[in-house]
């Protein structure tokens, strides 16, 4: 078995369905960034724990969560409120934990738009680190989100999870992507000024995720990159 963290901020529209999907585990923890809507009220109606912590950044919030919020199990899974756990994914995660081959696992999302899976034009399969042993993973800030650091080998889960990207309507979806694009632009400039190409990861990276990140850093530095 594994514990499930659900990260929230003003998620009253999504939190109930997310919790109901996560209740396959008997240890679900809501980590709320001081919501001003009914998120906590709704979550409190379910057999889950609710903790609140002021949001600083995605990386810091996750690192605080892992250090300060105890779990029933050594292994944890991170969900966001507009994502869902599925019985098939839960079962495969259970099997991966029992095999003890890796300290963490990447899981691919299925981007759902207007309740339909957008299989193409979403970089599918795009993997996120979601299942891991708590003491083996921490997070750093990167662009609009975070990047994981793993102390040990990582693997991949075949099952995917649905991600309902516009569950709060088109206006909030557009606003969110405007913020993301600005943060990504800032991070790109920082990478160009301070970052380097990880050549070893480009050719010998332990996972597709590491190789893709190295390729992205290389592409930023190619001649005539701004015009193609």
MARBA-3410 file (N, C-alpha, C, O; in Angstrom, 1 decimal):
228
0.8,-1.2,0.0,0.0,0.0,0.0,0.9,1.2,0.0,2.1,1.2,0.4 ~ 0.3,2.4,-0.4,1.0,3.6,-0.4,0.1,4.7,-0.1,-1.1,4.6,-0.2 ~ 0.7,5.8,0.5,-0.1,7.0,0.8,-0.3,7.9,-0.4,0.6,7.8,-1.3 ~ -1.3,8.7,-0.4,-1.5,9.6,-1.5,-1.6,11.1,-1.0,-2.5,11.4,-0.1 ~ -0.8,11.9,-1.5,-0.9,13.4,-1.2,-1.7,14.0,-2.3,-1.5,13.7,-3.5
-2.6,14.9,-2.0,-3.3,15.7,-3.0,-3.0,17.2,-2.7,-3.3,17.7,-1.6 ~ -2.4,17.9,-3.7,-2.1,19.3,-3.5,-3.2,20.1,-4.0,-3.8,19.9,-5.1 ~ -3.6,21.1,-3.2,-4.8,21.9,-3.6,-4.5,23.4,-3.3,-3.8,23.8,-2.5 ~ -5.2,24.2,-4.1,-5.4,25.7,-3.9,-6.7,26.1,-4.6,-6.7,26.1,-5.9 ~ -7.7,26.4,-3.9,-9.0,26.8,-4.5,-9.5,25.8,-5.5,-9.7,26.1,-6.7
-9.7,24.6,-5.0,-10.1,23.5,-5.9,-11.4,22.9,-5.6,-11.7,21.7,-5.7 ~ -12.4,23.8,-5.2,-13.7,23.3,-4.8,-14.4,22.6,-5.9,-15.3,21.7,-5.7 ~ -14.1,22.9,-7.2,-14.8,22.2,-8.3,-14.2,20.8,-8.5,-14.9,20.0,-9.1 ~ -13.0,20.5,-8.1,-12.4,19.2,-8.5,-12.1,18.3,-7.3,-12.0,17.1,-7.5 ~ -12.1,18.9,-6.1,-11.5,18.1,-5.0,-12.3,16.9,-4.6,-11.7,15.8,-4.3
-13.6,16.9,-4.7,-14.5,15.8,-4.3,-14.2,14.6,-5.3,-13.9,13.5,-4.8 ~ -14.2,14.8,-6.6,-13.9,13.7,-7.5,-12.5,13.2,-7.4,-12.3,12.0,-7.5 ~ -11.6,14.1,-7.1,-10.2,13.6,-6.9,-10.0,12.7,-5.7,-9.4,11.7,-5.7 ~ -10.6,13.2,-4.5,-10.6,12.3,-3.3,-11.2,11.0,-3.5,-10.7,10.0,-3.1 ~ -12.4,11.0,-4.2,-13.1,9.7,-4.4,-12.3,8.8,-5.2,-12.3,7.5,-5.0
-11.5,9.3,-6.2,-10.6,8.4,-7.0,-9.4,7.9,-6.1,-8.9,6.8,-6.3 ~ -9.0,8.7,-5.2,-7.8,8.4,-4.4,-8.1,7.5,-3.2,-7.2,6.9,-2.6 ~ -9.4,7.4,-2.8,-9.7,6.6,-1.7,-9.5,5.1,-1.8,-9.9,4.3,-1.0 ~ -8.9,4.7,-2.9,-8.3,3.3,-3.0,-7.3,3.1,-2.0,-7.0,1.9,-1.5 ~ -6.6,4.2,-1.5,-5.7,4.1,-0.4,-6.4,4.5,0.9,-7.3,5.2,0.8
-5.9,3.9,2.0,-6.5,4.2,3.3,-5.7,5.3,4.0,-5.9,5.6,5.2 ~ -4.8,6.0,3.2,-4.1,7.1,3.8,-4.0,8.2,2.7,-3.1,8.2,1.9 ~ -5.0,9.1,2.8,-5.0,10.3,1.8,-4.8,11.6,2.6,-5.5,11.8,3.6 ~ -3.9,12.4,2.2,-3.6,13.7,2.8,-3.8,14.8,1.9,-3.2,14.8,0.8 ~ -4.6,15.8,2.2,-4.8,17.0,1.5,-3.8,18.0,2.0,-3.8,18.4,3.1
-3.0,18.5,1.1,-2.0,19.6,1.4,-2.5,20.8,0.7,-2.3,21.0,-0.5 ~ -3.1,21.7,1.5,-3.8,22.9,0.9,-3.0,24.1,1.1,-2.4,24.4,2.2 ~ -2.9,24.9,0.1,-2.1,26.2,0.1,-3.0,27.4,0.6,-3.0,28.4,-0.1 ~ -3.7,27.2,1.7,-4.6,28.2,2.3,-5.6,28.7,1.3,-5.7,29.9,0.9 ~ -6.5,27.8,0.9,-7.5,28.1,-0.1,-8.5,29.1,0.5,-8.8,29.1,1.7
-9.1,29.9,-0.4,-10.1,30.9,0.1,-11.5,30.5,-0.3,-12.5,31.2,0.0 ~ -11.6,29.3,-1.0,-13.0,28.8,-1.4,-13.4,27.7,-0.4,-12.9,27.6,0.7 ~ -14.2,26.7,-0.9,-14.7,25.7,-0.1,-13.9,24.4,-0.2,-14.4,23.3,0.2 ~ -12.7,24.5,-0.6,-11.9,23.3,-0.8,-11.7,22.5,0.5,-12.0,21.3,0.6 ~ -11.3,23.1,1.6,-11.1,22.5,2.9,-12.4,22.0,3.4,-12.5,20.9,4.0
-13.5,22.7,3.3,-14.8,22.3,3.8,-15.2,21.0,3.1,-15.7,20.1,3.8 ~ -15.1,21.0,1.8,-15.5,19.8,1.1,-14.6,18.6,1.4,-15.1,17.5,1.6 ~ -13.3,18.8,1.5,-12.4,17.7,1.8,-12.6,17.1,3.1,-12.5,15.9,3.3 ~ -13.0,18.0,4.1,-13.3,17.5,5.4,-14.5,16.6,5.6,-14.6,16.0,6.6 ~ -15.3,16.5,4.5,-16.4,15.6,4.6,-16.0,14.1,4.2,-16.8,13.2,4.3
-14.7,14.0,3.9,-14.2,12.6,3.5,-13.2,12.1,4.5,-12.7,12.9,5.3 ~ -13.0,10.8,4.5,-12.0,10.2,5.5,-10.6,10.5,5.1,-9.8,9.6,4.7 ~ -10.2,11.8,5.1,-8.8,12.2,4.7,-8.3,13.1,5.8,-9.0,13.6,6.6 ~ -7.0,13.3,5.8,-6.4,14.3,6.6,-6.2,15.6,5.8,-5.9,15.5,4.6 ~ -6.4,16.7,6.5,-6.2,18.0,5.8,-5.1,18.8,6.6,-5.3,19.1,7.8
-4.1,19.3,5.9,-3.1,20.2,6.5,-3.0,21.4,5.5,-3.2,21.3,4.3 ~ -2.6,22.5,6.1,-2.5,23.7,5.3,-1.1,24.3,5.5,-0.5,24.3,6.6 ~ -0.6,24.9,4.4,0.7,25.5,4.5,0.8,26.6,3.4,0.4,26.3,2.2 ~ 1.2,27.8,3.7,1.2,28.9,2.8,2.2,28.5,1.6,3.3,28.1,1.8 ~ 1.7,28.8,0.4,2.4,28.4,-0.8,3.6,29.4,-1.0,3.3,30.6,-1.0
4.8,28.9,-1.3,5.9,29.7,-1.7,6.3,29.4,-3.1,6.5,30.3,-3.9 ~ 6.4,28.2,-3.5,6.7,27.7,-4.8,6.3,26.2,-4.9,6.2,25.6,-3.9 ~ 6.3,25.7,-6.1,5.9,24.3,-6.3,7.0,23.4,-5.7,6.6,22.4,-5.0 ~ 8.2,23.7,-5.9,9.3,22.9,-5.3,9.3,22.9,-3.8,9.4,21.9,-3.2 ~ 9.2,24.1,-3.2,9.3,24.2,-1.8,8.0,23.6,-1.1,8.2,23.0,0.0
6.9,23.7,-1.8,5.7,23.1,-1.2,5.8,21.6,-1.1,5.4,21.0,-0.1 ~ 6.3,21.0,-2.1,6.5,19.6,-2.1,7.5,19.1,-1.1,7.4,18.1,-0.4 ~ 8.6,19.8,-1.1,9.7,19.5,-0.1,9.2,19.6,1.3,9.5,18.8,2.1 ~ 8.5,20.7,1.6,7.9,20.9,2.9,7.0,19.7,3.2,7.0,19.1,4.3 ~ 6.1,19.4,2.3,5.2,18.3,2.5,5.8,17.0,2.9,5.4,16.3,3.8
6.9,16.6,2.1,7.6,15.4,2.4,8.3,15.4,3.7,8.4,14.3,4.4 ~ 8.8,16.5,4.1,9.5,16.6,5.4,8.6,16.7,6.6,8.9,16.1,7.7 ~ 7.5,17.4,6.5,6.7,17.8,7.6,5.4,17.1,7.8,4.8,17.1,8.9 ~ 4.9,16.4,6.7,3.6,15.8,6.8,3.8,14.2,6.9,4.1,13.7,5.8 ~ 3.6,13.6,8.0,3.9,12.2,8.1,2.8,11.4,7.3,1.7,11.8,7.1
3.3,10.2,6.9,2.4,9.3,6.1,2.4,7.9,6.8,3.3,7.6,7.5 ~ 1.3,7.2,6.5,1.2,5.8,7.1,2.2,4.9,6.4,2.6,3.9,7.0 ~ 2.5,5.2,5.2,3.4,4.2,4.4,4.6,4.9,3.9,4.7,6.1,3.8 ~ 5.6,4.0,3.7,6.9,4.5,3.2,6.9,5.1,1.8,7.6,6.0,1.4 ~ 6.0,4.5,1.0,5.8,4.9,-0.4,4.6,5.9,-0.5,3.6,5.8,0.2
4.8,6.9,-1.4,3.8,7.9,-1.5,3.5,8.2,-3.0,4.4,8.0,-3.9 ~ 2.3,8.7,-3.3,2.0,9.1,-4.7,1.4,10.5,-4.6,0.7,10.9,-3.7 ~ 1.8,11.4,-5.5,1.4,12.8,-5.5,0.3,13.0,-6.6,0.5,12.7,-7.8 ~ -0.9,13.4,-6.2,-1.9,13.8,-7.1,-2.2,15.3,-7.0,-2.0,15.9,-6.0 ~ -2.6,15.9,-8.1,-3.1,17.2,-8.1,-4.7,17.2,-8.3,-5.2,16.2,-8.8
-5.4,18.2,-7.8,-6.8,18.1,-7.7,-7.5,17.9,-9.1,-8.6,17.3,-9.1 ~ -6.9,18.3,-10.2,-7.6,18.1,-11.5,-7.1,16.8,-12.1,-7.3,16.6,-13.3 ~ -6.5,15.9,-11.4,-6.0,14.6,-11.8,-6.8,13.5,-11.1,-7.4,13.8,-10.1 ~ -6.8,12.3,-11.6,-7.5,11.2,-11.0,-6.6,10.0,-10.9,-5.8,9.7,-11.8 ~ -6.8,9.3,-9.8,-6.2,7.9,-9.7,-7.2,7.0,-10.3,-8.4,7.2,-10.3
-6.7,5.9,-10.9,-7.6,4.9,-11.5,-7.3,3.5,-10.8,-6.2,3.3,-10.3 ~ -8.3,2.6,-10.8,-8.0,1.3,-10.2,-6.8,0.6,-10.9,-6.0,-0.1,-10.2 ~ -6.7,0.7,-12.2,-5.7,0.0,-13.0,-4.3,0.6,-12.6,-3.3,-0.1,-12.4 ~ -4.2,1.9,-12.5,-3.0,2.6,-12.1,-2.6,2.2,-10.7,-1.4,2.0,-10.4 ~ -3.6,2.2,-9.8,-3.3,1.9,-8.4,-2.8,0.5,-8.3,-1.8,0.2,-7.5
-3.4,-0.5,-9.0,-2.9,-1.9,-8.9,-1.5,-2.0,-9.5,-0.7,-2.7,-8.9 ~ -1.1,-1.3,-10.5,0.2,-1.4,-11.1,1.2,-0.7,-10.1,2.3,-1.2,-10.0 ~ 0.8,0.3,-9.5,1.7,1.0,-8.5,2.0,0.0,-7.3,3.1,-0.1,-6.8 ~ 1.0,-0.7,-6.9,1.1,-1.7,-5.8,2.1,-2.8,-6.2,3.0,-3.1,-5.4 ~ 2.0,-3.2,-7.4,3.0,-4.2,-7.9,4.4,-3.7,-8.0,5.3,-4.5,-7.7
4.5,-2.5,-8.4,5.9,-1.9,-8.5,6.5,-1.8,-7.2,7.7,-2.1,-7.0 ~ 5.8,-1.4,-6.2,6.3,-1.3,-4.8,6.8,-2.7,-4.3,7.8,-2.8,-3.7 ~ 6.0,-3.7,-4.6,6.3,-5.0,-4.1,7.6,-5.5,-4.7,8.3,-6.3,-4.1 ~ 7.9,-5.2,-6.0,9.1,-5.6,-6.6,10.4,-5.0,-6.1,11.4,-5.6,-6.2 ~ 10.2,-3.8,-5.6,11.4,-3.1,-5.0,12.6,-2.9,-6.0,13.7,-3.1,-5.6
12.3,-2.7,-7.2,13.4,-2.5,-8.2,13.9,-1.1,-8.3,15.0,-0.9,-8.7 ~ 13.1,-0.1,-8.0,13.4,1.3,-8.1,13.0,2.0,-6.9,12.2,1.5,-6.1 ~ 13.5,3.3,-6.7,13.1,4.1,-5.6,12.0,5.1,-6.0,11.4,5.7,-5.1 ~ 11.7,5.2,-7.3,10.7,6.1,-7.8,10.2,5.7,-9.2,11.0,5.0,-9.9 ~ 9.0,6.1,-9.5,8.4,5.8,-10.8,7.8,7.0,-11.5,7.1,7.8,-10.8
8.0,7.1,-12.8,7.3,8.1,-13.6,6.0,7.5,-14.1,5.9,6.4,-14.5 ~ 5.0,8.4,-14.2,3.7,8.0,-14.7,3.3,9.1,-15.8,3.5,10.3,-15.6 ~ 2.8,8.6,-16.9,2.4,9.6,-18.0,0.9,10.0,-17.8,0.1,9.3,-17.3 ~ 0.7,11.3,-18.1,-0.7,11.8,-18.0,-1.4,11.6,-19.4,-0.8,11.6,-20.4 ~ -2.7,11.6,-19.3,-3.6,11.7,-20.4,-4.3,13.0,-20.3,-5.2,13.2,-19.5
-3.9,13.9,-21.2,-4.5,15.3,-21.1,-6.0,15.2,-21.6,-6.3,14.8,-22.7 ~ -6.9,15.6,-20.7,-8.3,15.6,-21.0,-8.8,17.0,-21.2,-8.6,17.9,-20.3 ~ -9.4,17.2,-22.4,-9.9,18.6,-22.7,-11.4,18.4,-23.1,-11.7,17.8,-24.0 ~ -12.2,19.1,-22.3,-13.7,19.0,-22.5,-14.1,17.5,-22.5,-14.9,17.0,-23.2 ~ -13.5,16.8,-21.5,-13.7,15.4,-21.2,-13.3,14.4,-22.3,-13.8,13.3,-22.3
-12.5,14.9,-23.2,-12.0,14.0,-24.2,-10.4,13.9,-24.1,-9.8,15.0,-23.9 ~ -9.9,12.7,-24.3,-8.4,12.6,-24.3,-7.8,13.2,-25.6,-8.2,12.8,-26.7 ~ -6.9,14.2,-25.4,-6.2,14.8,-26.5,-4.9,14.0,-26.6,-3.9,14.4,-26.0 ~ -4.9,13.0,-27.4,-3.7,12.1,-27.5,-2.6,12.7,-28.2,-1.4,12.5,-27.9 ~ -2.9,13.5,-29.2,-1.8,14.1,-30.0,-1.7,15.6,-29.7,-2.6,16.2,-29.2
-0.5,16.2,-30.0,-0.2,17.6,-29.7,0.0,17.9,-28.2,-0.1,19.0,-27.9 ~ 0.1,16.8,-27.4,0.3,17.1,-26.0,1.6,16.4,-25.5,1.7,16.2,-24.3 ~ 2.5,16.0,-26.4,3.7,15.4,-26.0,3.5,14.0,-25.4,4.4,13.6,-24.6 ~ 2.4,13.4,-25.6,2.1,12.1,-25.0,3.1,11.1,-25.6,3.3,11.0,-26.8 ~ 3.6,10.2,-24.7,3.5,10.2,-23.3,4.5,11.1,-22.6,5.7,11.0,-22.7
4.0,12.1,-21.8,4.8,13.0,-21.1,4.8,12.5,-19.6,3.7,12.5,-19.0 ~ 5.9,12.2,-19.1,6.0,11.5,-17.8,6.3,12.5,-16.6,7.0,13.5,-16.8 ~ 5.6,12.3,-15.5,5.9,13.0,-14.3,6.2,12.0,-13.2,5.7,10.9,-13.1 ~ 7.2,12.4,-12.3,7.5,11.5,-11.2,6.4,11.6,-10.1,6.1,12.7,-9.6 ~ 5.7,10.5,-9.9,4.5,10.5,-9.0,4.6,9.5,-7.9,4.1,9.8,-6.8
5.2,8.4,-8.1,5.3,7.3,-7.1,6.7,7.2,-6.6,7.6,7.0,-7.4 ~ 6.9,7.2,-5.3,8.3,7.1,-4.8,8.4,6.9,-3.3,7.4,7.1,-2.6 ~ 9.6,6.4,-2.9,9.9,6.3,-1.5,10.2,7.7,-0.9,11.1,8.4,-1.5 ~ 9.6,8.1,0.2,9.7,9.5,0.6,11.1,9.9,0.9,11.5,11.0,0.5 ~ 12.0,9.1,1.5,13.3,9.5,1.9,14.3,9.5,0.7,15.4,9.9,0.9
13.8,9.2,-0.5,14.7,9.1,-1.7,14.5,10.2,-2.7,15.1,10.2,-3.7 ~ 13.5,11.1,-2.4,13.2,12.1,-3.4,13.0,13.5,-2.8,12.4,13.6,-1.7 ~ 13.4,14.5,-3.4,13.1,15.9,-3.1,12.9,16.7,-4.3,13.2,16.3,-5.4 ~ 12.5,18.0,-4.2,12.1,18.8,-5.3,12.8,20.1,-5.3,13.0,20.8,-4.3 ~ 13.2,20.6,-6.5,13.7,21.9,-6.7,12.7,22.7,-7.6,12.0,22.1,-8.4
12.8,24.0,-7.5,12.0,24.9,-8.4,12.6,24.9,-9.8,13.8,24.9,-10.0 ~ 11.7,24.9,-10.8,12.1,25.0,-12.2,11.0,25.6,-13.0,9.9,25.0,-13.1 ~ 11.2,26.8,-13.6,10.2,27.4,-14.4,8.9,27.6,-13.6,8.9,28.1,-12.5 ~ 7.7,27.3,-14.2,6.5,27.4,-13.6,6.1,26.3,-12.6,5.1,26.3,-11.9 ~ 7.0,25.3,-12.5,6.7,24.1,-11.7,7.9,23.7,-10.9,8.6,24.5,-10.3
8.3,22.4,-11.0,9.4,21.9,-10.1,10.1,20.7,-10.9,9.5,20.2,-11.9 ~ 11.2,20.4,-10.4,12.0,19.2,-10.9,12.4,18.4,-9.7,12.8,18.9,-8.6 ~ 12.3,17.1,-9.9,12.6,16.1,-8.9,14.1,15.8,-8.9,14.8,15.9,-9.9 ~ 14.6,15.4,-7.7,15.9,14.9,-7.5,15.8,13.5,-6.8,15.2,13.4,-5.8 ~ 16.3,12.5,-7.5,16.1,11.1,-7.0,17.4,10.5,-6.5,18.4,10.6,-7.2
17.4,9.9,-5.3,18.6,9.2,-4.8,18.4,7.7,-5.1,18.1,7.0,-4.2 ~ 18.6,7.3,-6.3,18.5,5.9,-6.7,17.9,5.8,-8.1,17.5,6.7,-8.7 ~ 17.7,4.5,-8.5,17.2,4.2,-9.9,15.7,4.5,-10.0,15.0,4.3,-9.0 ~ 15.3,4.9,-11.1,13.9,5.2,-11.4,13.3,4.3,-12.5,14.1,3.8,-13.3 ~ 12.0,4.1,-12.5,11.4,3.3,-13.5,10.1,4.0,-14.0,9.8,5.1,-13.7
9.4,3.2,-14.8,8.2,3.8,-15.5,7.0,2.9,-15.3,7.1,1.7,-15.3 ~ 5.8,3.5,-15.0,4.6,2.8,-14.9,3.9,2.8,-16.2,3.9,3.9,-16.9 ~ 3.3,1.7,-16.6,2.7,1.7,-18.0,1.3,2.3,-18.0,0.9,3.0,-18.9 ~ 0.5,2.2,-16.9,-0.8,2.8,-16.8,-0.6,4.3,-16.7,0.4,4.8,-16.3 ~ -1.6,5.0,-17.1,-1.6,6.5,-17.1,-2.7,7.0,-16.2,-3.6,6.3,-15.7
-2.7,8.4,-16.0,-3.7,9.0,-15.2,-4.4,10.1,-16.0,-3.7,10.8,-16.8 ~ -5.7,10.3,-15.9,-6.3,11.4,-16.6,-6.1,12.8,-15.9,-6.2,12.9,-14.7 ~ -5.8,13.8,-16.7,-5.6,15.1,-16.2,-6.6,16.1,-16.9,-6.5,16.3,-18.1 ~ -7.6,16.5,-16.1,-8.6,17.4,-16.6,-8.2,18.8,-16.6,-8.4,19.6,-15.7 ~ -7.6,19.2,-17.7,-6.8,20.5,-17.7,-7.8,21.7,-17.8,-7.3,22.8,-17.3
-9.0,21.6,-18.3,-9.8,22.8,-18.3,-11.1,22.6,-17.5,-12.2,23.1,-17.8 ~ -11.0,21.9,-16.4,-12.1,21.6,-15.5,-12.8,22.8,-14.9,-13.9,22.8,-14.5 ~ -12.0,23.9,-14.8,-12.5,25.1,-14.2,-13.0,26.1,-15.2,-13.3,27.3,-14.9 ~ -13.0,25.8,-16.5,-13.5,26.7,-17.5,-12.3,27.3,-18.4,-11.2,27.2,-18.0 ~ -12.7,27.8,-19.5,-11.7,28.3,-20.4,-11.0,29.5,-19.9,-9.8,29.7,-20.2
-11.6,30.4,-19.2,-11.0,31.6,-18.7,-9.8,31.3,-17.8,-8.7,31.8,-18.0 ~ -10.1,30.4,-16.8,-9.0,30.1,-15.9,-7.9,29.2,-16.6,-6.7,29.3,-16.3 ~ -8.3,28.5,-17.6,-7.3,27.7,-18.4,-6.4,28.6,-19.1,-5.2,28.4,-19.1 ~ -6.9,29.6,-19.8,-6.1,30.6,-20.5,-5.2,31.4,-19.5,-4.0,31.6,-19.8 ~ -5.8,31.8,-18.4,-5.0,32.6,-17.4,-3.8,31.7,-16.9,-2.7,32.2,-16.8
-4.1,30.5,-16.7,-3.0,29.6,-16.2,-1.9,29.4,-17.2,-0.7,29.5,-16.8 ~ -2.2,29.3,-18.4,-1.2,29.1,-19.4,-0.5,30.4,-19.7,0.7,30.3,-20.1 ~ -1.1,31.5,-19.5,-0.4,32.8,-19.6,0.7,32.9,-18.5,1.8,33.3,-18.8 ~ 0.3,32.4,-17.3,1.3,32.4,-16.2,2.4,31.5,-16.5,3.6,31.8,-16.3 ~ 2.1,30.3,-17.0,3.1,29.2,-17.3,4.1,29.7,-18.3,5.3,29.5,-18.2
3.6,30.3,-19.4,4.4,30.8,-20.5,5.4,31.8,-20.0,6.6,31.8,-20.4 ~ 5.0,32.7,-19.1,5.9,33.7,-18.6,7.0,33.1,-17.7,8.1,33.4,-17.9 ~ 6.6,32.2,-16.9,7.5,31.5,-16.0,8.5,30.7,-16.8,9.7,30.7,-16.5 ~ 8.0,30.0,-17.9,8.9,29.2,-18.7,9.9,30.1,-19.5,11.1,29.8,-19.6 ~ 9.5,31.3,-19.9,10.4,32.2,-20.6,11.5,32.7,-19.6,12.7,32.8,-20.0
11.1,33.0,-18.4,12.1,33.4,-17.4,13.1,32.3,-17.1,14.3,32.6,-17.0 ~ 12.6,31.1,-17.0,13.5,29.9,-16.8,14.4,29.7,-18.0,15.6,29.3,-17.8 ~ 13.9,29.9,-19.2,14.7,29.7,-20.4,15.9,30.7,-20.4,17.0,30.3,-20.7 ~ 15.6,31.9,-20.1,16.7,32.9,-20.0,17.7,32.6,-18.9,18.9,32.8,-19.1 ~ 17.2,32.1,-17.8,18.1,31.7,-16.7,19.0,30.6,-17.2,20.2,30.6,-16.9
18.4,29.6,-17.9,19.2,28.4,-18.4,20.3,28.9,-19.4,21.4,28.4,-19.3 ~ 19.9,29.8,-20.2,20.9,30.3,-21.2,22.0,31.0,-20.6,23.2,31.0,-21.0 ~ 21.8,31.7,-19.5,22.8,32.5,-18.8,23.6,31.7,-17.8,24.8,31.9,-17.7 ~ 23.0,30.7,-17.2,23.7,30.0,-16.1,23.8,28.5,-16.3,24.6,27.8,-15.7 ~ 22.9,27.9,-17.1,22.8,26.5,-17.2,23.8,26.0,-18.2,24.5,26.7,-18.9
23.9,24.6,-18.3,24.8,24.0,-19.2,24.1,22.8,-19.8,23.1,22.3,-19.3 ~ 24.6,22.3,-20.9,24.1,21.1,-21.5,24.7,19.9,-20.8,25.9,19.7,-20.8 ~ 23.8,19.0,-20.3,24.3,17.8,-19.7,24.6,16.7,-20.7,23.7,15.9,-21.1 ~ 25.8,16.7,-21.3,26.1,15.8,-22.4,25.9,14.4,-22.0,25.5,13.6,-22.8 ~ 26.3,14.0,-20.8,26.2,12.6,-20.4,24.7,12.2,-20.4,24.4,11.1,-20.8
23.9,13.1,-19.9,22.4,12.7,-19.9,21.9,12.6,-21.3,21.0,11.8,-21.5 ~ 22.4,13.5,-22.2,21.9,13.5,-23.5,22.1,12.1,-24.2,21.2,11.6,-24.9 ~ 23.2,11.5,-24.0,23.5,10.2,-24.6,23.3,9.0,-23.7,23.0,7.9,-24.2 ~ 23.5,9.2,-22.4,23.5,8.0,-21.5,22.6,8.2,-20.3,22.7,7.6,-19.3 ~ 21.6,9.2,-20.4,20.7,9.4,-19.4,20.0,8.1,-18.9,19.6,7.3,-19.7
19.7,8.0,-17.6,19.1,6.8,-17.1,17.7,6.7,-17.5,17.1,5.5,-17.4 ~ 17.0,7.7,-18.0,15.6,7.6,-18.3,15.4,8.5,-19.5,16.1,9.4,-19.8 ~ 14.2,8.3,-20.1,13.8,9.2,-21.2,13.6,10.6,-20.7,13.9,11.6,-21.5 ~ 13.2,10.8,-19.5,13.0,12.1,-18.9,14.3,12.9,-18.9,14.3,14.1,-19.3 ~ 15.4,12.3,-18.4,16.7,12.9,-18.4,17.2,13.3,-19.8,17.7,14.4,-20.0
17.0,12.4,-20.7,17.5,12.6,-22.1,16.7,13.7,-22.7,17.3,14.6,-23.4 ~ 15.4,13.8,-22.5,14.6,14.8,-23.1,15.0,16.2,-22.5,15.0,17.2,-23.3 ~ 15.2,16.3,-21.2,15.6,17.5,-20.6,17.0,18.0,-21.2,17.1,19.2,-21.5 ~ 17.9,17.1,-21.3,19.2,17.5,-21.9,19.1,17.9,-23.3,19.7,18.9,-23.8 ~ 18.2,17.3,-24.1,18.0,17.7,-25.5,17.3,19.1,-25.6,17.7,19.9,-26.4
16.4,19.4,-24.6,15.8,20.7,-24.6,16.9,21.8,-24.3,16.9,22.8,-25.0 ~ 17.8,21.5,-23.4,18.8,22.5,-23.1,19.8,22.7,-24.2,20.2,23.8,-24.5 ~ 20.0,21.6,-25.0,20.9,21.7,-26.2,20.1,22.5,-27.2,20.8,23.4,-27.9 ~ 18.9,22.3,-27.4,18.1,23.0,-28.5,18.1,24.5,-28.3,18.0,25.2,-29.3 ~ 18.1,24.9,-27.0,18.1,26.4,-26.7,19.3,27.1,-27.2,19.3,28.3,-27.4
20.4,26.3,-27.4,21.7,26.9,-27.8,22.1,26.7,-29.2,23.2,27.1,-29.6 ~ 21.2,26.1,-30.0,21.5,25.9,-31.4,21.6,27.2,-32.2,20.8,28.1,-31.9 ~ 22.4,27.3,-33.2,22.4,28.5,-34.0,21.1,28.8,-34.7,20.4,27.9,-35.1 ~ 20.7,30.1,-34.7,19.5,30.5,-35.3,18.2,30.0,-34.6,17.1,30.0,-35.2 ~ 18.4,29.5,-33.4,17.2,29.0,-32.6,16.1,30.0,-32.5,14.9,29.5,-32.6
16.3,31.3,-32.3,15.1,32.2,-32.2,14.3,32.3,-33.5,13.1,32.8,-33.4 ~ 14.8,31.9,-34.6,14.0,32.1,-35.9,13.4,30.8,-36.5,12.9,30.9,-37.6 ~ 13.5,29.7,-35.8,12.9,28.5,-36.3,12.2,27.7,-35.2,11.6,26.6,-35.4
END
